[in-house]
Protein backbone atom coordinates (compact mmCIF):
# COMPACT_ATOMS: atom_id res chain seq x y z
CA UNK A 1 0.00 0.00 0.00
CA UNK A 2 1.23 3.51 -0.81
CA UNK A 3 0.28 6.96 0.33
CA UNK A 4 1.25 10.41 -0.87
CA UNK A 5 2.40 13.42 1.18
CA UNK A 6 3.38 16.68 -0.53
CA UNK A 7 3.80 14.92 -3.87
CA UNK A 8 6.08 12.17 -2.49
CA UNK A 9 4.80 8.59 -2.60
CA UNK A 10 5.70 6.48 0.47
CA UNK A 11 5.39 2.71 0.73
CA UNK A 12 3.85 1.54 3.99
CA UNK A 13 5.88 -0.98 6.01
CA UNK A 14 4.41 -4.33 6.93
CA UNK A 15 5.10 -6.58 9.91
CA UNK A 16 7.53 -8.65 7.83
CA UNK A 17 9.49 -5.49 6.96
CA UNK A 18 9.70 -4.52 10.64
CA UNK A 19 10.80 -8.06 11.56
CA UNK A 20 13.57 -8.00 8.92
CA UNK A 21 14.80 -4.63 10.19
CA UNK A 22 14.78 -6.01 13.75
CA UNK A 23 16.82 -9.02 12.64
CA UNK A 24 19.38 -6.78 10.92
CA UNK A 25 19.68 -4.61 14.03
CA UNK A 26 19.96 -7.68 16.27
CA UNK A 27 22.82 -9.03 14.14
CA UNK A 28 24.58 -5.64 14.22
CA UNK A 29 24.24 -5.52 18.01
CA UNK A 30 25.55 -9.09 18.36
CA UNK A 31 28.58 -8.16 16.22
CA UNK A 32 29.29 -5.12 18.43
CA UNK A 33 28.39 -2.55 15.78
CA UNK A 34 25.68 -0.95 17.96
CA UNK A 35 25.65 -0.08 21.65
CA UNK A 36 22.83 -1.39 23.82
CA UNK A 37 21.19 2.05 24.01
CA UNK A 38 21.41 2.57 20.26
CA UNK A 39 20.07 -0.94 19.61
CA UNK A 40 17.11 -0.39 21.98
CA UNK A 41 16.39 3.00 20.41
CA UNK A 42 16.49 1.70 16.84
CA UNK A 43 14.40 -1.40 17.56
CA UNK A 44 11.78 0.78 19.22
CA UNK A 45 11.74 3.08 16.21
CA UNK A 46 11.60 0.07 13.84
CA UNK A 47 8.55 -1.32 15.62
CA UNK A 48 6.82 2.06 15.33
CA UNK A 49 7.87 2.72 11.71
CA UNK A 50 5.07 3.45 9.27
CA UNK A 51 7.06 3.42 6.02
CA UNK A 52 9.76 1.30 4.43
CA UNK A 53 11.88 4.46 4.11
CA UNK A 54 11.93 4.85 7.91
CA UNK A 55 13.17 1.27 8.25
CA UNK A 56 15.86 1.88 5.63
CA UNK A 57 17.13 4.90 7.57
CA UNK A 58 17.41 2.79 10.73
CA UNK A 59 19.41 0.01 9.06
CA UNK A 60 21.32 1.84 6.31
CA UNK A 61 24.63 2.10 8.20
CA UNK A 62 24.88 -1.54 9.33
CA UNK A 63 25.79 -4.56 7.15
CA UNK A 64 22.90 -6.54 5.68
CA UNK A 65 20.66 -3.50 5.84
CA UNK A 66 18.41 -2.77 2.85
CA UNK A 67 21.05 -0.64 1.11
CA UNK A 68 24.12 -2.72 2.04
CA UNK A 69 25.19 -5.13 -0.68
CA UNK A 70 28.62 -6.63 -1.23
CA UNK A 71 30.66 -4.61 -3.74
CA UNK A 72 31.42 -7.77 -5.75
CA UNK A 73 27.77 -8.21 -6.71
CA UNK A 74 27.16 -8.02 -10.45
CA UNK A 75 23.93 -7.36 -12.23
CA UNK A 76 23.25 -8.51 -15.77
CA UNK A 77 23.53 -5.88 -18.48
CA UNK A 78 20.67 -5.73 -21.02
CA UNK A 79 23.01 -7.24 -23.66
CA UNK A 80 23.90 -10.13 -21.33
CA UNK A 81 27.27 -8.77 -20.09
CA UNK A 82 28.04 -8.55 -16.38
CA UNK A 83 28.46 -5.01 -15.08
CA UNK A 84 29.84 -4.20 -11.62
CA UNK A 85 27.16 -3.13 -9.21
CA UNK A 86 27.22 0.58 -8.37
CA UNK A 87 26.42 0.75 -4.67
CA UNK A 88 24.25 3.66 -3.58
CA UNK A 89 25.83 6.01 -1.05
CA UNK A 90 24.85 5.16 2.50
CA UNK A 91 23.16 7.97 4.35
CA UNK A 92 24.62 8.14 7.88
CA UNK A 93 22.17 7.53 10.67
CA UNK A 94 21.31 10.50 12.85
CA UNK A 95 18.75 10.12 15.61
CA UNK A 96 15.94 12.64 15.47
CA UNK A 97 16.32 15.75 17.60
CA UNK A 98 14.37 15.59 20.83
CA UNK A 99 12.12 18.60 21.49
CA UNK A 100 12.83 21.07 24.31
CA UNK A 101 10.41 20.86 27.23
CA UNK A 102 8.47 24.14 27.39
CA UNK A 103 7.87 23.91 31.15
CA UNK A 104 11.66 23.72 31.67
CA UNK A 105 12.15 26.89 29.65
CA UNK A 106 9.36 28.63 31.58
CA UNK A 107 10.89 27.54 34.91
CA UNK A 108 14.25 29.01 33.91
CA UNK A 109 12.68 32.29 32.78
CA UNK A 110 10.65 32.58 36.00
CA UNK A 111 13.78 31.89 38.07
CA UNK A 112 15.74 34.54 36.17
CA UNK A 113 13.11 37.28 36.41
CA UNK A 114 12.26 36.67 40.09
CA UNK A 115 14.55 39.43 41.42
CA UNK A 116 13.02 41.88 38.94
CA UNK A 117 9.47 41.25 40.20
CA UNK A 118 10.28 41.16 43.93
CA UNK A 119 10.44 37.35 44.03
CA UNK A 120 6.87 36.81 42.82
CA UNK A 121 8.02 34.52 40.01
CA UNK A 122 9.93 32.22 42.39
CA UNK A 123 6.91 30.07 43.24
CA UNK A 124 6.03 29.43 39.57
CA UNK A 125 9.72 28.67 38.93
CA UNK A 126 9.68 25.94 41.60
CA UNK A 127 6.35 24.49 40.45
CA UNK A 128 7.31 24.53 36.76
CA UNK A 129 10.76 23.12 37.54
CA UNK A 130 9.30 20.09 39.32
CA UNK A 131 6.67 19.64 36.60
CA UNK A 132 9.29 19.84 33.83
CA UNK A 133 11.63 17.33 35.48
CA UNK A 134 8.77 14.82 35.79
CA UNK A 135 7.76 15.34 32.14
CA UNK A 136 11.37 15.01 30.96
CA UNK A 137 11.79 11.71 32.80
CA UNK A 138 8.53 10.45 31.29
CA UNK A 139 8.92 11.67 27.69
CA UNK A 140 12.70 11.90 27.19
CA UNK A 141 12.57 15.52 26.05
CA UNK A 142 15.50 17.89 26.41
CA UNK A 143 15.67 20.59 29.06
CA UNK A 144 16.86 18.85 32.24
CA UNK A 145 19.44 21.59 32.85
CA UNK A 146 16.96 24.43 32.32
CA UNK A 147 14.43 22.78 34.65
CA UNK A 148 17.06 22.27 37.36
CA UNK A 149 18.38 25.83 37.00
CA UNK A 150 14.85 27.26 37.26
CA UNK A 151 14.18 25.07 40.28
CA UNK A 152 17.39 26.13 42.05
CA UNK A 153 16.82 29.82 41.28
CA UNK A 154 13.22 29.59 42.48
CA UNK A 155 14.23 28.01 45.79
CA UNK A 156 17.08 30.51 46.14
CA UNK A 157 14.77 33.51 45.74
CA UNK A 158 12.17 31.95 48.05
CA UNK A 159 14.76 31.36 50.76
CA UNK A 160 16.18 34.89 50.34
CA UNK A 161 12.63 36.26 50.65
CA UNK A 162 12.06 34.25 53.82
CA UNK A 163 15.34 35.56 55.30
CA UNK A 164 14.33 39.13 54.45
CA UNK A 165 10.99 38.58 56.22
CA UNK A 166 12.82 37.29 59.31
CA UNK A 167 15.07 40.36 59.37
CA UNK A 168 12.11 42.69 58.99
CA UNK A 169 10.15 40.96 61.76
CA UNK A 170 13.18 40.80 64.10
DOPAFI-20630 format. One line per 10 residues: number of its first residue (from 1); their letters; for each residue x, y, z of C-alpha. Coordinates in steps of 0.05 Angstrom, whole numbers. Layout:
N
NUM = a = X/Y/Z  ...
This chain:
170
1 = xxxxxxxxxx = 0/0/0  25/70/-16  6/139/7  25/208/-17  48/268/24  68/334/-11  76/298/-77  122/243/-50  96/172/-52  114/130/9
11 = xxxxxxxxxx = 108/54/15  77/31/80  118/-20/120  88/-87/139  102/-132/198  151/-173/157  190/-110/139  194/-90/213  216/-161/231  271/-160/178
21 = xxxxxxxxxx = 296/-93/204  296/-120/275  336/-180/253  388/-136/218  394/-92/281  399/-154/325  456/-181/283  492/-113/284  485/-110/360  511/-182/367
31 = xxxxxxxxxx = 572/-163/324  586/-102/369  568/-51/316  514/-19/359  513/-2/433  457/-28/476  424/41/480  428/51/405  401/-19/392  342/-8/440
41 = xxxxxxxxxx = 328/60/408  330/34/337  288/-28/351  236/16/384  235/62/324  232/1/277  171/-26/312  136/41/307  157/54/234  101/69/185
51 = xxxxxxxxxx = 141/68/120  195/26/89  238/89/82  239/97/158  263/25/165  317/38/113  343/98/151  348/56/215  388/0/181  426/37/126
61 = xxxxxxxxxx = 493/42/164  498/-31/187  516/-91/143  458/-131/114  413/-70/117  368/-55/57  421/-13/22  482/-54/41  504/-103/-14  572/-133/-25
71 = xxxxxxxxxx = 613/-92/-75  628/-155/-115  555/-164/-134  543/-160/-209  479/-147/-245  465/-170/-315  471/-118/-370  413/-115/-420  460/-145/-473  478/-203/-427
81 = xxxxxxxxxx = 545/-175/-402  561/-171/-328  569/-100/-302  597/-84/-232  543/-63/-184  544/12/-167  528/15/-93  485/73/-72  517/120/-21  497/103/50
91 = xxxxxxxxxx = 463/159/87  492/163/158  443/151/213  426/210/257  375/202/312  319/253/309  326/315/352  287/312/417  242/372/430  257/421/486
101 = xxxxxxxxxx = 208/417/545  169/483/548  157/478/623  233/474/633  243/538/593  187/573/632  218/551/698  285/580/678  254/646/656  213/652/720
111 = xxxxxxxxxx = 276/638/761  315/691/723  262/746/728  245/733/802  291/789/828  260/838/779  189/825/804  206/823/879  209/747/881  137/736/856
121 = xxxxxxxxxx = 160/690/800  199/644/848  138/601/865  121/589/791  194/573/779  194/519/832  127/490/809  146/491/735  215/462/751  186/402/786
131 = xxxxxxxxxx = 133/393/732  186/397/677  233/347/710  175/296/716  155/307/643  227/300/619  236/234/656  171/209/626  178/233/554  254/238/544
141 = xxxxxxxxxx = 251/310/521  310/358/528  313/412/581  337/377/645  389/432/657  339/489/646  289/456/693  341/445/747  368/517/740  297/545/745
151 = xxxxxxxxxx = 284/501/806  348/523/841  336/596/826  264/592/850  285/560/916  342/610/923  295/670/915  243/639/961  295/627/1015  324/698/1007
161 = xxxxxxxxxx = 253/725/1013  241/685/1076  307/711/1106  287/783/1089  220/772/1124  256/746/1186  301/807/1187  242/854/1180  203/819/1235  264/816/1282
